Amino acid sequence: MCYIDRFVKASLLTHFAAGKRHVYFTGTRQDSERRQVDRYAMSLREQLGEDVADLIGGGFLDWEAALRFTCADMK
């Protein structure tokens, strides 16, 4: 049942984001919070391109900084 729930959520998010500027990131329970923030920064660089990569620099201190950056960039 858990796999189906994740599949349905992923499908809904993919459908909703179609045609919109978006970032898709899946966290894992196995990674530490620090590792997840680093992986998120890497996803931003890959999905949003070089201009954003320059702004991100060495990454983010925490989730709050990462999400603030993302919200500001998506406006």
N, C-alpha and C positions, 0 to 999 in steps of 0.2 A: 504494500500500500504506500509506503514512503516513497518509493521510486516513482510511482504514478503521480503522487502529489508534486514532486519536484519537476517531473516532466510537464505537467499541466501548468505549473507556475512559469516555467521557462518558456513554454509555448505562448502563454498570455503576454509575457513581457516582450517577447520577440515580435509578436503581432502588434502590440501597442507602440513599440519603438520604430516600426517600419516607416521609413521616410522622414524620421526625425533625427537630429543629432543626438547621439546617446553613447553611453559607455556601458558595456556588459561585463560584470565581474562576479565571479562566484567564489566566495570564501570557503574555507574548510575548517573543520573543528580540529584537525591535526596540527595546523599552523598556529604559532604564537600570534598575538595581536601585532607585534612589531613586524613579523614576517608578512602578515596579511596586508598591512599598510604599505610595505615595500612592494608587494606584488600588485597592489592596486595602482601605485604610482607607475609601475612598469606597464600595466594595462592602459593607463591614460596615455603614456608615451606612444605605445603601439597603435592605439585606436584613434587618437586625435592628431597625431602627426608631429612633425619637427618643431613647429612654432610652440606648441604646448610643451614639448620636451625641454626646450630651452627655459621656459618659465618654471618648470618643476624643479630643475636643477638636481640636487642630491636627494630629493624625495620630501616627505612630510614628517613632522614630529609625531603626529597622532592622527586619529580619525577625524577629529574636529577640523584640523587644518586641511586635511585631504578633501573633506566634503565641502568646506567653505570655498576652496579653490575650484572644485568641480562646479558648484552652483554659480560662482562668478563667471566662469568660463562659458557656461551653457547659455548665459543671457544673451 
